[in-house]
Amino acid sequence: MAITKILQSYLAFKRVSKQSDKPFSIHARKLAKVINEAINSLDGSKRSILTNQYLTPKKHRKTRVQYCKKKNITIEEYITLRQEALNDFERHYYNQLHEL
């Protein structure tokens, strides 16, 4: 799924965006901003799942089991909620891109 690759690239976009004023850095800055806006447009539980899985550095991420225990949900509920979050994120992300 292409949308997960976009989310996985967020931290790299953010890092590159701070390096210079070259076209690639400017584009990375715009993409990081669009990803942030799309994530922030989601409701709390969906935002939380995507933030934990894609935007949080690996050493600070919770595993799926840890996340489910903390939120008191089952793995099946987590998977369903994550898929809904990805679908909603994708819709918001592409809408934001069209506005650029």
mmCIF file as gemmi writes it, N, C-alpha and C atoms, coordinates in Angstrom:
data_model
loop_
_atom_site.group_PDB
_atom_site.id
_atom_site.type_symbol
_atom_site.label_atom_id
_atom_site.label_alt_id
_atom_site.label_comp_id
_atom_site.label_asym_id
_atom_site.label_entity_id
_atom_site.label_seq_id
_atom_site.pdbx_PDB_ins_code
_atom_site.Cartn_x
_atom_site.Cartn_y
_atom_site.Cartn_z
_atom_site.occupancy
_atom_site.B_iso_or_equiv
_atom_site.pdbx_formal_charge
_atom_site.auth_seq_id
_atom_site.auth_asym_id
_atom_site.pdbx_PDB_model_num
ATOM 1 N N . MET Axp A 1 ? 0.841 -1.181 0 1 0 ? 1 A 1
ATOM 2 C CA . MET Axp A 1 ? 0 0 0 1 0 ? 1 A 1
ATOM 3 C C . MET Axp A 1 ? 0.887 1.245 0 1 0 ? 1 A 1
ATOM 4 N N . ALA Axp A 2 ? 0.712 2.101 -0.952 1 0 ? 2 A 1
ATOM 5 C CA . ALA Axp A 2 ? 1.551 3.292 -1.123 1 0 ? 2 A 1
ATOM 6 C C . ALA Axp A 2 ? 1.425 4.268 0.041 1 0 ? 2 A 1
ATOM 7 N N . ILE Axp A 3 ? 0.258 4.339 0.631 1 0 ? 3 A 1
ATOM 8 C CA . ILE Axp A 3 ? 0.039 5.317 1.701 1 0 ? 3 A 1
ATOM 9 C C . ILE Axp A 3 ? 0.91 5.007 2.917 1 0 ? 3 A 1
ATOM 10 N N . THR Axp A 4 ? 1.165 3.729 3.199 1 0 ? 4 A 1
ATOM 11 C CA . THR Axp A 4 ? 2.033 3.395 4.329 1 0 ? 4 A 1
ATOM 12 C C . THR Axp A 4 ? 3.469 3.814 4.042 1 0 ? 4 A 1
ATOM 13 N N . LYS Axp A 5 ? 3.89 3.761 2.8 1 0 ? 5 A 1
ATOM 14 C CA . LYS Axp A 5 ? 5.239 4.222 2.435 1 0 ? 5 A 1
ATOM 15 C C . LYS Axp A 5 ? 5.368 5.727 2.665 1 0 ? 5 A 1
ATOM 16 N N . ILE Axp A 6 ? 4.311 6.456 2.383 1 0 ? 6 A 1
ATOM 17 C CA . ILE Axp A 6 ? 4.313 7.902 2.629 1 0 ? 6 A 1
ATOM 18 C C . ILE Axp A 6 ? 4.473 8.162 4.122 1 0 ? 6 A 1
ATOM 19 N N . LEU Axp A 7 ? 3.709 7.437 4.927 1 0 ? 7 A 1
ATOM 20 C CA . LEU Axp A 7 ? 3.802 7.614 6.374 1 0 ? 7 A 1
ATOM 21 C C . LEU Axp A 7 ? 5.174 7.195 6.895 1 0 ? 7 A 1
ATOM 22 N N . GLN Axp A 8 ? 5.712 6.099 6.368 1 0 ? 8 A 1
ATOM 23 C CA . GLN Axp A 8 ? 7.029 5.639 6.81 1 0 ? 8 A 1
ATOM 24 C C . GLN Axp A 8 ? 8.12 6.638 6.446 1 0 ? 8 A 1
ATOM 25 N N . SER Axp A 9 ? 7.911 7.422 5.423 1 0 ? 9 A 1
ATOM 26 C CA . SER Axp A 9 ? 8.903 8.4 4.969 1 0 ? 9 A 1
ATOM 27 C C . SER Axp A 9 ? 8.818 9.728 5.713 1 0 ? 9 A 1
ATOM 28 N N . TYR Axp A 10 ? 7.818 9.893 6.56 1 0 ? 10 A 1
ATOM 29 C CA . TYR Axp A 10 ? 7.586 11.172 7.237 1 0 ? 10 A 1
ATOM 30 C C . TYR Axp A 10 ? 8.826 11.682 7.973 1 0 ? 10 A 1
ATOM 31 N N . LEU Axp A 11 ? 9.433 10.838 8.793 1 0 ? 11 A 1
ATOM 32 C CA . LEU Axp A 11 ? 10.583 11.291 9.579 1 0 ? 11 A 1
ATOM 33 C C . LEU Axp A 11 ? 11.74 11.708 8.671 1 0 ? 11 A 1
ATOM 34 N N . ALA Axp A 12 ? 11.922 11.009 7.555 1 0 ? 12 A 1
ATOM 35 C CA . ALA Axp A 12 ? 12.968 11.391 6.598 1 0 ? 12 A 1
ATOM 36 C C . ALA Axp A 12 ? 12.627 12.722 5.935 1 0 ? 12 A 1
ATOM 37 N N . PHE Axp A 13 ? 11.356 12.912 5.557 1 0 ? 13 A 1
ATOM 38 C CA . PHE Axp A 13 ? 10.936 14.193 4.971 1 0 ? 13 A 1
ATOM 39 C C . PHE Axp A 13 ? 11.232 15.329 5.945 1 0 ? 13 A 1
ATOM 40 N N . LYS Axp A 14 ? 10.904 15.096 7.197 1 0 ? 14 A 1
ATOM 41 C CA . LYS Axp A 14 ? 11.086 16.123 8.215 1 0 ? 14 A 1
ATOM 42 C C . LYS Axp A 14 ? 12.57 16.46 8.391 1 0 ? 14 A 1
ATOM 43 N N . ARG Axp A 15 ? 13.404 15.425 8.394 1 0 ? 15 A 1
ATOM 44 C CA . ARG Axp A 15 ? 14.843 15.621 8.553 1 0 ? 15 A 1
ATOM 45 C C . ARG Axp A 15 ? 15.428 16.384 7.35 1 0 ? 15 A 1
ATOM 46 N N . VAL Axp A 16 ? 15.064 15.976 6.144 1 0 ? 16 A 1
ATOM 47 C CA . VAL Axp A 16 ? 15.576 16.618 4.927 1 0 ? 16 A 1
ATOM 48 C C . VAL Axp A 16 ? 15.077 18.054 4.817 1 0 ? 16 A 1
ATOM 49 N N . SER Axp A 17 ? 13.866 18.297 5.28 1 0 ? 17 A 1
ATOM 50 C CA . SER Axp A 17 ? 13.282 19.637 5.142 1 0 ? 17 A 1
ATOM 51 C C . SER Axp A 17 ? 14.072 20.701 5.896 1 0 ? 17 A 1
ATOM 52 N N . LYS Axp A 18 ? 14.856 20.289 6.869 1 0 ? 18 A 1
ATOM 53 C CA . LYS Axp A 18 ? 15.616 21.235 7.688 1 0 ? 18 A 1
ATOM 54 C C . LYS Axp A 18 ? 17.043 21.441 7.19 1 0 ? 18 A 1
ATOM 55 N N . GLN Axp A 19 ? 17.418 20.752 6.105 1 0 ? 19 A 1
ATOM 56 C CA . GLN Axp A 19 ? 18.813 20.779 5.674 1 0 ? 19 A 1
ATOM 57 C C . GLN Axp A 19 ? 19.198 21.999 4.851 1 0 ? 19 A 1
ATOM 58 N N . SER Axp A 20 ? 18.321 22.474 3.995 1 0 ? 20 A 1
ATOM 59 C CA . SER Axp A 20 ? 18.695 23.603 3.138 1 0 ? 20 A 1
ATOM 60 C C . SER Axp A 20 ? 17.454 24.213 2.503 1 0 ? 20 A 1
ATOM 61 N N . ASP Axp A 21 ? 17.691 25.174 1.621 1 0 ? 21 A 1
ATOM 62 C CA . ASP Axp A 21 ? 16.594 25.776 0.866 1 0 ? 21 A 1
ATOM 63 C C . ASP Axp A 21 ? 16.585 25.282 -0.578 1 0 ? 21 A 1
ATOM 64 N N . LYS Axp A 22 ? 17.181 24.141 -0.815 1 0 ? 22 A 1
ATOM 65 C CA . LYS Axp A 22 ? 17.179 23.554 -2.157 1 0 ? 22 A 1
ATOM 66 C C . LYS Axp A 22 ? 15.79 22.998 -2.453 1 0 ? 22 A 1
ATOM 67 N N . PRO Axp A 23 ? 15.447 22.853 -3.733 1 0 ? 23 A 1
ATOM 68 C CA . PRO Axp A 23 ? 14.094 22.409 -4.105 1 0 ? 23 A 1
ATOM 69 C C . PRO Axp A 23 ? 13.636 21.125 -3.411 1 0 ? 23 A 1
ATOM 70 N N . PHE Axp A 24 ? 14.535 20.137 -3.275 1 0 ? 24 A 1
ATOM 71 C CA . PHE Axp A 24 ? 14.112 18.892 -2.642 1 0 ? 24 A 1
ATOM 72 C C . PHE Axp A 24 ? 13.74 19.116 -1.179 1 0 ? 24 A 1
ATOM 73 N N . SER Axp A 25 ? 14.507 19.944 -0.486 1 0 ? 25 A 1
ATOM 74 C CA . SER Axp A 25 ? 14.21 20.24 0.921 1 0 ? 25 A 1
ATOM 75 C C . SER Axp A 25 ? 12.896 20.995 1.058 1 0 ? 25 A 1
ATOM 76 N N . ILE Axp A 26 ? 12.652 21.914 0.146 1 0 ? 26 A 1
ATOM 77 C CA . ILE Axp A 26 ? 11.392 22.666 0.167 1 0 ? 26 A 1
ATOM 78 C C . ILE Axp A 26 ? 10.219 21.725 -0.067 1 0 ? 26 A 1
ATOM 79 N N . HIS Axp A 27 ? 10.372 20.81 -1.022 1 0 ? 27 A 1
ATOM 80 C CA . HIS Axp A 27 ? 9.312 19.835 -1.302 1 0 ? 27 A 1
ATOM 81 C C . HIS Axp A 27 ? 9.096 18.911 -0.097 1 0 ? 27 A 1
ATOM 82 N N . ALA Axp A 28 ? 10.183 18.463 0.533 1 0 ? 28 A 1
ATOM 83 C CA . ALA Axp A 28 ? 10.07 17.609 1.719 1 0 ? 28 A 1
ATOM 84 C C . ALA Axp A 28 ? 9.34 18.342 2.835 1 0 ? 28 A 1
ATOM 85 N N . ARG Axp A 29 ? 9.609 19.638 2.993 1 0 ? 29 A 1
ATOM 86 C CA . ARG Axp A 29 ? 8.934 20.451 4.007 1 0 ? 29 A 1
ATOM 87 C C . ARG Axp A 29 ? 7.429 20.485 3.753 1 0 ? 29 A 1
ATOM 88 N N . LYS Axp A 30 ? 7.051 20.66 2.481 1 0 ? 30 A 1
ATOM 89 C CA . LYS Axp A 30 ? 5.631 20.687 2.123 1 0 ? 30 A 1
ATOM 90 C C . LYS Axp A 30 ? 4.975 19.338 2.395 1 0 ? 30 A 1
ATOM 91 N N . LEU Axp A 31 ? 5.658 18.247 2.033 1 0 ? 31 A 1
ATOM 92 C CA . LEU Axp A 31 ? 5.093 16.917 2.264 1 0 ? 31 A 1
ATOM 93 C C . LEU Axp A 31 ? 4.936 16.628 3.753 1 0 ? 31 A 1
ATOM 94 N N . ALA Axp A 32 ? 5.919 17.002 4.552 1 0 ? 32 A 1
ATOM 95 C CA . ALA Axp A 32 ? 5.819 16.802 6.003 1 0 ? 32 A 1
ATOM 96 C C . ALA Axp A 32 ? 4.638 17.58 6.565 1 0 ? 32 A 1
ATOM 97 N N . LYS Axp A 33 ? 4.431 18.795 6.065 1 0 ? 33 A 1
ATOM 98 C CA . LYS Axp A 33 ? 3.304 19.614 6.523 1 0 ? 33 A 1
ATOM 99 C C . LYS Axp A 33 ? 1.97 18.978 6.132 1 0 ? 33 A 1
ATOM 100 N N . VAL Axp A 34 ? 1.872 18.472 4.913 1 0 ? 34 A 1
ATOM 101 C CA . VAL Axp A 34 ? 0.636 17.828 4.449 1 0 ? 34 A 1
ATOM 102 C C . VAL Axp A 34 ? 0.348 16.582 5.279 1 0 ? 34 A 1
ATOM 103 N N . ILE Axp A 35 ? 1.377 15.795 5.571 1 0 ? 35 A 1
ATOM 104 C CA . ILE Axp A 35 ? 1.19 14.592 6.392 1 0 ? 35 A 1
ATOM 105 C C . ILE Axp A 35 ? 0.709 14.989 7.782 1 0 ? 35 A 1
ATOM 106 N N . ASN Axp A 36 ? 1.326 16.013 8.377 1 0 ? 36 A 1
ATOM 107 C CA . ASN Axp A 36 ? 0.891 16.487 9.701 1 0 ? 36 A 1
ATOM 108 C C . ASN Axp A 36 ? -0.568 16.916 9.692 1 0 ? 36 A 1
ATOM 109 N N . GLU Axp A 37 ? -0.954 17.686 8.69 1 0 ? 37 A 1
ATOM 110 C CA . GLU Axp A 37 ? -2.335 18.166 8.61 1 0 ? 37 A 1
ATOM 111 C C . GLU Axp A 37 ? -3.311 17.012 8.42 1 0 ? 37 A 1
ATOM 112 N N . ALA Axp A 38 ? -2.942 16.035 7.604 1 0 ? 38 A 1
ATOM 113 C CA . ALA Axp A 38 ? -3.822 14.882 7.383 1 0 ? 38 A 1
ATOM 114 C C . ALA Axp A 38 ? -3.969 14.061 8.662 1 0 ? 38 A 1
ATOM 115 N N . ILE Axp A 39 ? -2.873 13.864 9.381 1 0 ? 39 A 1
ATOM 116 C CA . ILE Axp A 39 ? -2.926 13.124 10.655 1 0 ? 39 A 1
ATOM 117 C C . ILE Axp A 39 ? -3.773 13.889 11.667 1 0 ? 39 A 1
ATOM 118 N N . ASN Axp A 40 ? -3.575 15.188 11.759 1 0 ? 40 A 1
ATOM 119 C CA . ASN Axp A 40 ? -4.313 15.996 12.732 1 0 ? 40 A 1
ATOM 120 C C . ASN Axp A 40 ? -5.8 16.082 12.429 1 0 ? 40 A 1
ATOM 121 N N . SER Axp A 41 ? -6.196 15.787 11.213 1 0 ? 41 A 1
ATOM 122 C CA . SER Axp A 41 ? -7.618 15.828 10.867 1 0 ? 41 A 1
ATOM 123 C C . SER Axp A 41 ? -8.362 14.568 11.311 1 0 ? 41 A 1
ATOM 124 N N . LEU Axp A 42 ? -7.633 13.55 11.748 1 0 ? 42 A 1
ATOM 125 C CA . LEU Axp A 42 ? -8.262 12.302 12.197 1 0 ? 42 A 1
ATOM 126 C C . LEU Axp A 42 ? -8.738 12.436 13.639 1 0 ? 42 A 1
ATOM 127 N N . ASP Axp A 43 ? -9.702 11.571 14.018 1 0 ? 43 A 1
ATOM 128 C CA . ASP Axp A 43 ? -10.146 11.59 15.413 1 0 ? 43 A 1
ATOM 129 C C . ASP Axp A 43 ? -9.062 10.977 16.305 1 0 ? 43 A 1
ATOM 130 N N . GLY Axp A 44 ? -9.218 11.114 17.596 1 0 ? 44 A 1
ATOM 131 C CA . GLY Axp A 44 ? -8.191 10.754 18.566 1 0 ? 44 A 1
ATOM 132 C C . GLY Axp A 44 ? -7.62 9.359 18.473 1 0 ? 44 A 1
ATOM 133 N N . SER Axp A 45 ? -8.464 8.329 18.413 1 0 ? 45 A 1
ATOM 134 C CA . SER Axp A 45 ? -7.953 6.958 18.412 1 0 ? 45 A 1
ATOM 135 C C . SER Axp A 45 ? -7.242 6.624 17.107 1 0 ? 45 A 1
ATOM 136 N N . LYS Axp A 46 ? -7.763 7.105 15.992 1 0 ? 46 A 1
ATOM 137 C CA . LYS Axp A 46 ? -7.114 6.849 14.699 1 0 ? 46 A 1
ATOM 138 C C . LYS Axp A 46 ? -5.787 7.6 14.619 1 0 ? 46 A 1
ATOM 139 N N . ARG Axp A 47 ? -5.793 8.836 15.073 1 0 ? 47 A 1
ATOM 140 C CA . ARG Axp A 47 ? -4.566 9.639 15.083 1 0 ? 47 A 1
ATOM 141 C C . ARG Axp A 47 ? -3.513 8.972 15.961 1 0 ? 47 A 1
ATOM 142 N N . SER Axp A 48 ? -3.944 8.473 17.102 1 0 ? 48 A 1
ATOM 143 C CA . SER Axp A 48 ? -3.032 7.841 18.047 1 0 ? 48 A 1
ATOM 144 C C . SER Axp A 48 ? -2.347 6.612 17.448 1 0 ? 48 A 1
ATOM 145 N N . ILE Axp A 49 ? -3.109 5.786 16.757 1 0 ? 49 A 1
ATOM 146 C CA . ILE Axp A 49 ? -2.538 4.577 16.146 1 0 ? 49 A 1
ATOM 147 C C . ILE Axp A 49 ? -1.503 4.941 15.09 1 0 ? 49 A 1
ATOM 148 N N . LEU Axp A 50 ? -1.842 5.852 14.192 1 0 ? 50 A 1
ATOM 149 C CA . LEU Axp A 50 ? -0.911 6.211 13.119 1 0 ? 50 A 1
ATOM 150 C C . LEU Axp A 50 ? 0.309 6.951 13.659 1 0 ? 50 A 1
ATOM 151 N N . THR Axp A 51 ? 0.096 7.798 14.651 1 0 ? 51 A 1
ATOM 152 C CA . THR Axp A 51 ? 1.223 8.507 15.254 1 0 ? 51 A 1
ATOM 153 C C . THR Axp A 51 ? 2.192 7.518 15.887 1 0 ? 51 A 1
ATOM 154 N N . ASN Axp A 52 ? 1.657 6.563 16.637 1 0 ? 52 A 1
ATOM 155 C CA . ASN Axp A 52 ? 2.51 5.564 17.273 1 0 ? 52 A 1
ATOM 156 C C . ASN Axp A 52 ? 3.247 4.726 16.236 1 0 ? 52 A 1
ATOM 157 N N . GLN Axp A 53 ? 2.558 4.27 15.226 1 0 ? 53 A 1
ATOM 158 C CA . GLN Axp A 53 ? 3.163 3.335 14.284 1 0 ? 53 A 1
ATOM 159 C C . GLN Axp A 53 ? 4.095 3.992 13.27 1 0 ? 53 A 1
ATOM 160 N N . TYR Axp A 54 ? 3.807 5.213 12.855 1 0 ? 54 A 1
ATOM 161 C CA . TYR Axp A 54 ? 4.567 5.81 11.759 1 0 ? 54 A 1
ATOM 162 C C . TYR Axp A 54 ? 5.337 7.081 12.107 1 0 ? 54 A 1
ATOM 163 N N . LEU Axp A 55 ? 4.847 7.888 13.013 1 0 ? 55 A 1
ATOM 164 C CA . LEU Axp A 55 ? 5.482 9.182 13.267 1 0 ? 55 A 1
ATOM 165 C C . LEU Axp A 55 ? 6.408 9.184 14.476 1 0 ? 55 A 1
ATOM 166 N N . THR Axp A 56 ? 6.271 8.201 15.338 1 0 ? 56 A 1
ATOM 167 C CA . THR Axp A 56 ? 7.104 8.104 16.527 1 0 ? 56 A 1
ATOM 168 C C . THR Axp A 56 ? 8.4 7.371 16.174 1 0 ? 56 A 1
ATOM 169 N N . PRO Axp A 57 ? 9.548 7.889 16.6 1 0 ? 57 A 1
ATOM 170 C CA . PRO Axp A 57 ? 10.802 7.166 16.347 1 0 ? 57 A 1
ATOM 171 C C . PRO Axp A 57 ? 10.742 5.749 16.925 1 0 ? 57 A 1
ATOM 172 N N . LYS Axp A 58 ? 11.413 4.811 16.27 1 0 ? 58 A 1
ATOM 173 C CA . LYS Axp A 58 ? 11.31 3.392 16.632 1 0 ? 58 A 1
ATOM 174 C C . LYS Axp A 58 ? 11.573 3.112 18.105 1 0 ? 58 A 1
ATOM 175 N N . LYS Axp A 59 ? 12.554 3.773 18.683 1 0 ? 59 A 1
ATOM 176 C CA . LYS Axp A 59 ? 12.891 3.456 20.074 1 0 ? 59 A 1
ATOM 177 C C . LYS Axp A 59 ? 11.807 3.884 21.062 1 0 ? 59 A 1
ATOM 178 N N . HIS Axp A 60 ? 10.881 4.742 20.642 1 0 ? 60 A 1
ATOM 179 C CA . HIS Axp A 60 ? 9.806 5.202 21.523 1 0 ? 60 A 1
ATOM 180 C C . HIS Axp A 60 ? 8.448 4.592 21.183 1 0 ? 60 A 1
ATOM 181 N N . ARG Axp A 61 ? 8.38 3.804 20.127 1 0 ? 61 A 1
ATOM 182 C CA . ARG Axp A 61 ? 7.113 3.201 19.703 1 0 ? 61 A 1
ATOM 183 C C . ARG Axp A 61 ? 6.662 2.101 20.645 1 0 ? 61 A 1
ATOM 184 N N . LYS Axp A 62 ? 5.351 1.987 20.772 1 0 ? 62 A 1
ATOM 185 C CA . LYS Axp A 62 ? 4.772 0.861 21.493 1 0 ? 62 A 1
ATOM 186 C C . LYS Axp A 62 ? 4.51 -0.25 20.483 1 0 ? 62 A 1
ATOM 187 N N . THR Axp A 63 ? 4.688 -1.491 20.904 1 0 ? 63 A 1
ATOM 188 C CA . THR Axp A 63 ? 4.325 -2.604 20.035 1 0 ? 63 A 1
ATOM 189 C C . THR Axp A 63 ? 2.808 -2.664 19.954 1 0 ? 63 A 1
ATOM 190 N N . ARG Axp A 64 ? 2.316 -3.442 19.024 1 0 ? 64 A 1
ATOM 191 C CA . ARG Axp A 64 ? 0.868 -3.574 18.889 1 0 ? 64 A 1
ATOM 192 C C . ARG Axp A 64 ? 0.261 -4.11 20.185 1 0 ? 64 A 1
ATOM 193 N N . VAL Axp A 65 ? 0.913 -5.09 20.801 1 0 ? 65 A 1
ATOM 194 C CA . VAL Axp A 65 ? 0.406 -5.669 22.054 1 0 ? 65 A 1
ATOM 195 C C . VAL Axp A 65 ? 0.416 -4.626 23.17 1 0 ? 65 A 1
ATOM 196 N N . GLN Axp A 66 ? 1.494 -3.868 23.29 1 0 ? 66 A 1
ATOM 197 C CA . GLN Axp A 66 ? 1.564 -2.815 24.314 1 0 ? 66 A 1
ATOM 198 C C . GLN Axp A 66 ? 0.476 -1.771 24.09 1 0 ? 66 A 1
ATOM 199 N N . TYR Axp A 67 ? 0.294 -1.382 22.832 1 0 ? 67 A 1
ATOM 200 C CA . TYR Axp A 67 ? -0.716 -0.383 22.502 1 0 ? 67 A 1
ATOM 201 C C . TYR Axp A 67 ? -2.107 -0.893 22.872 1 0 ? 67 A 1
ATOM 202 N N . CYS Axp A 68 ? -2.398 -2.142 22.519 1 0 ? 68 A 1
ATOM 203 C CA . CYS Axp A 68 ? -3.719 -2.717 22.81 1 0 ? 68 A 1
ATOM 204 C C . CYS Axp A 68 ? -3.973 -2.807 24.313 1 0 ? 68 A 1
ATOM 205 N N . LYS Axp A 69 ? -2.951 -3.183 25.07 1 0 ? 69 A 1
ATOM 206 C CA . LYS Axp A 69 ? -3.114 -3.248 26.526 1 0 ? 69 A 1
ATOM 207 C C . LYS Axp A 69 ? -3.383 -1.862 27.106 1 0 ? 69 A 1
ATOM 208 N N . LYS Axp A 70 ? -2.633 -0.868 26.629 1 0 ? 70 A 1
ATOM 209 C CA . LYS Axp A 70 ? -2.801 0.495 27.137 1 0 ? 70 A 1
ATOM 210 C C . LYS Axp A 70 ? -4.188 1.039 26.819 1 0 ? 70 A 1
ATOM 211 N N . LYS Axp A 71 ? -4.673 0.779 25.614 1 0 ? 71 A 1
ATOM 212 C CA . LYS Axp A 71 ? -5.972 1.3 25.178 1 0 ? 71 A 1
ATOM 213 C C . LYS Axp A 71 ? -7.126 0.352 25.49 1 0 ? 71 A 1
ATOM 214 N N . ASN Axp A 72 ? -6.794 -0.824 26.031 1 0 ? 72 A 1
ATOM 215 C CA . ASN Axp A 72 ? -7.8 -1.816 26.407 1 0 ? 72 A 1
ATOM 216 C C . ASN Axp A 72 ? -8.671 -2.229 25.211 1 0 ? 72 A 1
ATOM 217 N N . ILE Axp A 73 ? -8.002 -2.595 24.113 1 0 ? 73 A 1
ATOM 218 C CA . ILE Axp A 73 ? -8.698 -3.091 22.925 1 0 ? 73 A 1
ATOM 219 C C . ILE Axp A 73 ? -8.064 -4.408 22.497 1 0 ? 73 A 1
ATOM 220 N N . THR Axp A 74 ? -8.79 -5.169 21.69 1 0 ? 74 A 1
ATOM 221 C CA . THR Axp A 74 ? -8.257 -6.433 21.186 1 0 ? 74 A 1
ATOM 222 C C . THR Axp A 74 ? -7.399 -6.175 19.948 1 0 ? 74 A 1
ATOM 223 N N . ILE Axp A 75 ? -6.626 -7.181 19.585 1 0 ? 75 A 1
ATOM 224 C CA . ILE Axp A 75 ? -5.803 -7.08 18.374 1 0 ? 75 A 1
ATOM 225 C C . ILE Axp A 75 ? -6.694 -6.888 17.152 1 0 ? 75 A 1
ATOM 226 N N . GLU Axp A 76 ? -7.819 -7.59 17.097 1 0 ? 76 A 1
ATOM 227 C CA . GLU Axp A 76 ? -8.745 -7.467 15.964 1 0 ? 76 A 1
ATOM 228 C C . GLU Axp A 76 ? -9.294 -6.043 15.863 1 0 ? 76 A 1
ATOM 229 N N . GLU Axp A 77 ? -9.646 -5.458 17.014 1 0 ? 77 A 1
ATOM 230 C CA . GLU Axp A 77 ? -10.128 -4.071 17.017 1 0 ? 77 A 1
ATOM 231 C C . GLU Axp A 77 ? -9.024 -3.12 16.557 1 0 ? 77 A 1
ATOM 232 N N . TYR Axp A 78 ? -7.808 -3.399 16.992 1 0 ? 78 A 1
ATOM 233 C CA . TYR Axp A 78 ? -6.664 -2.586 16.589 1 0 ? 78 A 1
ATOM 234 C C . TYR Axp A 78 ? -6.483 -2.624 15.071 1 0 ? 78 A 1
ATOM 235 N N . ILE Axp A 79 ? -6.518 -3.83 14.501 1 0 ? 79 A 1
ATOM 236 C CA . ILE Axp A 79 ? -6.329 -3.991 13.056 1 0 ? 79 A 1
ATOM 237 C C . ILE Axp A 79 ? -7.421 -3.251 12.291 1 0 ? 79 A 1
ATOM 238 N N . THR Axp A 80 ? -8.662 -3.397 12.732 1 0 ? 80 A 1
ATOM 239 C CA . THR Axp A 80 ? -9.777 -2.709 12.072 1 0 ? 80 A 1
ATOM 240 C C . THR Axp A 80 ? -9.618 -1.197 12.176 1 0 ? 80 A 1
ATOM 241 N N . LEU Axp A 81 ? -9.307 -0.716 13.366 1 0 ? 81 A 1
ATOM 242 C CA . LEU Axp A 81 ? -9.142 0.723 13.586 1 0 ? 81 A 1
ATOM 243 C C . LEU Axp A 81 ? -7.966 1.274 12.78 1 0 ? 81 A 1
ATOM 244 N N . ARG Axp A 82 ? -6.879 0.513 12.708 1 0 ? 82 A 1
ATOM 245 C CA . ARG Axp A 82 ? -5.713 0.945 11.936 1 0 ? 82 A 1
ATOM 246 C C . ARG Axp A 82 ? -6.053 1.049 10.453 1 0 ? 82 A 1
ATOM 247 N N . GLN Axp A 83 ? -6.791 0.08 9.934 1 0 ? 83 A 1
ATOM 248 C CA . GLN Axp A 83 ? -7.168 0.116 8.52 1 0 ? 83 A 1
ATOM 249 C C . GLN Axp A 83 ? -8.083 1.306 8.233 1 0 ? 83 A 1
ATOM 250 N N . GLU Axp A 84 ? -9.028 1.556 9.125 1 0 ? 84 A 1
ATOM 251 C CA . GLU Axp A 84 ? -9.903 2.727 8.972 1 0 ? 84 A 1
ATOM 252 C C . GLU Axp A 84 ? -9.078 4.014 9.02 1 0 ? 84 A 1
ATOM 253 N N . ALA Axp A 85 ? -8.113 4.055 9.931 1 0 ? 85 A 1
ATOM 254 C CA . ALA Axp A 85 ? -7.257 5.238 10.056 1 0 ? 85 A 1
ATOM 255 C C . ALA Axp A 85 ? -6.447 5.457 8.781 1 0 ? 85 A 1
ATOM 256 N N . LEU Axp A 86 ? -5.907 4.38 8.211 1 0 ? 86 A 1
ATOM 257 C CA . LEU Axp A 86 ? -5.142 4.508 6.969 1 0 ? 86 A 1
ATOM 258 C C . LEU Axp A 86 ? -6.021 4.991 5.823 1 0 ? 86 A 1
ATOM 259 N N . ASN Axp A 87 ? -7.237 4.47 5.751 1 0 ? 87 A 1
ATOM 260 C CA . ASN Axp A 87 ? -8.164 4.906 4.698 1 0 ? 87 A 1
ATOM 261 C C . ASN Axp A 87 ? -8.522 6.384 4.855 1 0 ? 87 A 1
ATOM 262 N N . ASP Axp A 88 ? -8.82 6.795 6.085 1 0 ? 88 A 1
ATOM 263 C CA . ASP Axp A 88 ? -9.147 8.201 6.337 1 0 ? 88 A 1
ATOM 264 C C . ASP Axp A 88 ? -7.941 9.099 6.064 1 0 ? 88 A 1
ATOM 265 N N . PHE Axp A 89 ? -6.766 8.65 6.507 1 0 ? 89 A 1
ATOM 266 C CA . PHE Axp A 89 ? -5.549 9.419 6.259 1 0 ? 89 A 1
ATOM 267 C C . PHE Axp A 89 ? -5.326 9.596 4.759 1 0 ? 89 A 1
ATOM 268 N N . GLU Axp A 90 ? -5.487 8.518 4.014 1 0 ? 90 A 1
ATOM 269 C CA . GLU Axp A 90 ? -5.278 8.577 2.565 1 0 ? 90 A 1
ATOM 270 C C . GLU Axp A 90 ? -6.195 9.611 1.919 1 0 ? 90 A 1
ATOM 271 N N . ARG Axp A 91 ? -7.453 9.608 2.303 1 0 ? 91 A 1
ATOM 272 C CA . ARG Axp A 91 ? -8.413 10.569 1.753 1 0 ? 91 A 1
ATOM 273 C C . ARG Axp A 91 ? -7.997 12.008 2.083 1 0 ? 91 A 1
ATOM 274 N N . HIS Axp A 92 ? -7.67 12.258 3.349 1 0 ? 92 A 1
ATOM 275 C CA . HIS Axp A 92 ? -7.264 13.605 3.764 1 0 ? 92 A 1
ATOM 276 C C . HIS Axp A 92 ? -5.944 14.015 3.102 1 0 ? 92 A 1
ATOM 277 N N . TYR Axp A 93 ? -5.016 13.09 3.009 1 0 ? 93 A 1
ATOM 278 C CA . TYR Axp A 93 ? -3.705 13.38 2.422 1 0 ? 93 A 1
ATOM 279 C C . TYR Axp A 93 ? -3.847 13.823 0.97 1 0 ? 93 A 1
ATOM 280 N N . TYR Axp A 94 ? -4.587 13.057 0.173 1 0 ? 94 A 1
ATOM 281 C CA . TYR Axp A 94 ? -4.73 13.411 -1.238 1 0 ? 94 A 1
ATOM 282 C C . TYR Axp A 94 ? -5.541 14.693 -1.421 1 0 ? 94 A 1
ATOM 283 N N . ASN Axp A 95 ? -6.501 14.938 -0.551 1 0 ? 95 A 1
ATOM 284 C CA . ASN Axp A 95 ? -7.228 16.216 -0.608 1 0 ? 95 A 1
ATOM 285 C C . ASN Axp A 95 ? -6.289 17.387 -0.311 1 0 ? 95 A 1
ATOM 286 N N . GLN Axp A 96 ? -5.411 17.21 0.672 1 0 ? 96 A 1
ATOM 287 C CA . GLN Axp A 96 ? -4.445 18.262 1.015 1 0 ? 96 A 1
ATOM 288 C C . GLN Axp A 96 ? -3.47 18.503 -0.14 1 0 ? 96 A 1
ATOM 289 N N . LEU Axp A 97 ? -3.04 17.437 -0.802 1 0 ? 97 A 1
ATOM 290 C CA . LEU Axp A 97 ? -2.102 17.585 -1.921 1 0 ? 97 A 1
ATOM 291 C C . LEU Axp A 97 ? -2.711 18.387 -3.059 1 0 ? 97 A 1
ATOM 292 N N . HIS Axp A 98 ? -3.99 18.167 -3.312 1 0 ? 98 A 1
ATOM 293 C CA . HIS Axp A 98 ? -4.653 18.886 -4.401 1 0 ? 98 A 1
ATOM 294 C C . HIS Axp A 98 ? -4.759 20.379 -4.104 1 0 ? 98 A 1
ATOM 295 N N . GLU Axp A 99 ? -4.706 20.746 -2.833 1 0 ? 99 A 1
ATOM 296 C CA . GLU Axp A 99 ? -4.798 22.157 -2.456 1 0 ? 99 A 1
ATOM 297 C C . GLU Axp A 99 ? -3.46 22.887 -2.579 1 0 ? 99 A 1
ATOM 298 N N . LEU Axp A 100 ? -2.358 22.144 -2.719 1 0 ? 100 A 1
ATOM 299 C CA . LEU Axp A 100 ? -1.029 22.787 -2.825 1 0 ? 100 A 1
ATOM 300 C C . LEU Axp A 100 ? -0.875 23.557 -4.109 1 0 ? 100 A 1
